[in-house]
């Protein structure tokens, strides 16, 4: 029965009579030896305490059920634990958590004692008097602080440090609790904090606050306790030392210290908030406090209630927690962890009826690919693998809002608009790890980390079959880009041609044709894909992809090398070193600055009198940029060479530039949507005209060089820089149609 009857998810404490009955039953349980005051403090937080009790024995005595008691053995000793369901706001962060011990000065240091240094009071066994009047240790802890202010400061310092340490967690714990509730129970040990100096008095001369406070300290689950209370908008210091009246919607500045008084009112406030807010929100993270806290209204908890060696209780509970952190059960490696995350997502889809069971089995690797819907009898091995991989990609980077929400819950991610690169990479590793299940041997799932944060909006594929993409890739830019972006990395990694960057030069080695070990250039997967995208390598890149697919279809034999025209060189195996040679690493760095001027663009061959420059067609008005080549006449040998202009340098702005570029808005002109659309179109038209101009310039250069009897008028270094810039420009331009299409109205 409840003292306050308010419907809602937040439990109201049972009556004080029922609380007292539960306390008597706990104390009557074998192995229990904690102080009554500790149980009195936690009893209001226990949900349905009667469910944990046995039927009365022949003498009318009730105890805890066997299912509600656990006996735990550690290297430091044994302890008895009660398994209960507890109000989510219960528990106190423990300053003695070993993860944050470095913020305190140790009392074992003889120099400690200055007021400016933070020290944490020593913990000792709780001493009391038993029924026979003898003083002895009980299964509880005790510490002493100077005053109530110090008590609160210690609790707040511990909370602040835990927040800082929790930033290394790969997901947002608070949002995970809001979305999924608390999955694992915390463990709590009773501790009484005594106050040495308690001077504050009321008008009658009585102490304004207690001289001692009981709290149930989080031995395991400190972060979860802090995040739960943050969601409830309370702090551990308030749970321990008293809740302000304003948080109970009372008037005045009173502090209510007894949880038997403040917890019923706090739950009633939450239940009213819950009833006043609608339940139509799909995402509780955007709701009210009560809606955010609904999933943690009640949590499982383990309460330490006894030990045969209470004098060692502190070491016993610390040993239990330390083993959880330092010697946990066998952990997943990167591959298994990524696969487990992916299966969690797929399981969430099935549970919420967003995916059928058979599809989830295939994508999880638990059923053959041929059982996937849409598979035809003529599909080859490479196409079957591709079908599953692309389906996984779309399920892990969905565009469906409902699936995006479910995926966020499964992976405990930030909202889609705030998705960070680390979360994008986690999804990419999951996709890569699950994809590798379709191949003979797995690869490092970091191979799949090839996406930018734009992937947060979801990935949409063309839906074309793999043979169609391979057949069209020579001339179809979209098909080529889809193959390189979503297939190439896994295919190359499956044959050991590329691998994820290991972070050290020693790890980047390969075996040469003669069996010797050769150090490879350290490069990322993205760098390998960029090398494939270079226009001058297009035919060869398509040939590589076709060779890889053919090798898969031919029993996963070694793929053959290809010629510059993309033809397979049967019998000559593709190797990592061959790939590095044919698709070299492009660092993307600027040319090094040298003291000596660069060689001139034209060779300094002896030539007859200079020819006049031909008349060029009128060019479209554009912002002047440095020419890739010049059409200046050949200079005599005696003339001093002019330094070449770097392909990445910029021409200085001039007044003529401002006048010529009519598409550039003035600083005062707002960049409206219409202005931006017009400017994009004008720039594209300018690029089109400039590309024709460059071709015409090269033609004129060829004519003049022939007239001047100069066979190679362009210097090697200058040509390399220019062609590299041209390839980078082509790579950028290749992405623009997709960007345009995303913002274009449908047909």
C-alpha angles and dihedrals in degrees: 000000000000131000091216120039108209119146116229144092096281111089122232114219116258119249119290089247090058090045090054091049090054092049091052091049093050092049089049092055116106114260096017115128109153125127119272090233091063091054091045089057096049099038095086090057095054113103116216094350092180090067089066095055131091126229115274114274125226089287094048093253120143125201136177114290117254089245090058095054129073128183113210126195123204134171088260097050145290131293139186118232130194116216108217143156109242137191107265094238092060127108134052130244110248120230089202092067105132093223090070101032092112093071091066128070109236117246087220088072108096091212094060116108107085113127092233093061122088113232130173119223115249118257119228136172115282111252122206145147121268128215090276092055095253122137113234145146120278130198094270140083133238137198136172128222130186098244145339092271090058090049091056094043092054091052092047093047091052091050093050093049093048089053091054093047092047092062090084090064110112092228139035106267095193093053090045090056091048092051103036107015123228112316101184127047122244122225121232132191124196117247131173119210114203124204118224097193118034105163101154112109136180126233091278093053095253121135110274092212134027122270091229137027129207118214137171104230121211107243090170120020102034092149093047091050092051093047093047092052090046089057089050088047093236129114132223090245089059094047088050103038105023143294121254115245092237091065088058091049090250125137122246135037099276121142114220109207104175112083088208086068105036103035096065090051093045092052090047090054091050093048091051090050090049093051093047094055123071122248096215094098112110091201115052091193089079094048135091124291091265092050091048091049097045094095091054098040086114126021136179116253140180114219120198103227105161150009133178088226105045092166087068097043095114092054092043095056093041091052091051092051093043092055089052091055104032102029105028123163114283106301129219116259118227094272098047093042092053092048091048091052090051092050089050089056092048091046090052090052091052094046090052092044093245092123135026120247096245094053090050091051092053094045091046090054094248098113137037118272091236088070090064115107113258097030115138128203094245096059115121127218093265092050094047090051090047093050092055094043094050091047089052090049092055093046092051093044100034128173093202106103092217094052090045089056093047091047090050090054093049094049098032092234134166118261112290093254090055098042110142130214091254091058092045089052091049089057090045091052089049091052091046094048094049091044091055089062087077092058132072094252132016124242132208104290089222085079086080094060095107102118133100124217088270085082088074087084091058134259122267119195129199093243092227119144119253097248089053092051093049093047093050099039095095093067106009110084094193093053091047093049093048091052094048095042100047108018113027099071095053094043093051092044092050090062094040094249093127134012139189113279106266094203097244136076092228090065094056102081135127139183115255127221090267093050095259123137112248125188111235127213109266108245140158127240089249090056090054091051092049089053089055090051096058107117094226088059096044097109092045092046091054089048090053092052092049091048092052092050091048091051090053091050091049097061097286092288120165111289119243125241118251134220125240088268091055097254117144115249096214114215096021108101122223111242136182091250092051089051091050090049097048096037102033125196114269110204094191091219126142118259113272116259114242131195094229117067116257118258117272120267093244124053115252096240118150111262139175122255113319117269120232115258112257121244111262126209119263110273128222113259108265140149105279113251131180111280117246088221133006130231095211115140120260111273123224117257093253094057115102111250118249116228115256118246115242113248089231098048121108129231114239116255117255137183089253090058093056092049095047097050102073092166094064110097119225118255089255095049112098116234097241122181091255091050092050093048091049092047092051091052092048092049092051091050088050091051089051092052093044092053089055090047092053090053091050091049091052089050092052090046090054091050094050094045091053090049089050092046091239109144099189110024096171120078117235097238093046092048092049092052092046095048091047090053090047092053091048089050091051090050091054093046091052090064095051099078090058091050090049092048092052090059097040123102114248121262 
